[in-house]
Amino acid sequence: MTTPVRKGSDFRELVEWAKALGFTCDLTGGDHLVFRRPNTRQVFASYTPSCKYARKKTRRDILRALAEAENGRS
């Protein structure tokens, strides 16, 4: 098994994109990211993903959380 390669620019772009949508990003005690926004469910993501699609999945989860909040299901 190889060590996962962290995509530094992908990480920064993801955090900046989420901040532009009104989310804050914090690191949990278990090395995960948590994206928070008022009246929106929290979105958790791995800080060091082993899958190259993890950042795309996190973006999708954030968009889904926004859609749920708009429909009143937070």
BELBELFEN-V869665 format. One line per field, one symbol per residue. ss: DSSP state (h for helix, s for strand, l for the rest). phi: phi as a letter, one per 30 degrees, with the letter a starting at -180 (. if undefined). Layout:
ss = ???
phi = ???
This chain:
ss = lllllllhhhhhhhhhhhhhlllssssllllssssssllssssssslllllllhhhhhhhhhhhhhhhhhllll
phi = .cddcdcedddddddddddddjdcbbcddchbcbcbaeibddccbddbdccdcdddddeddddddddddddicd
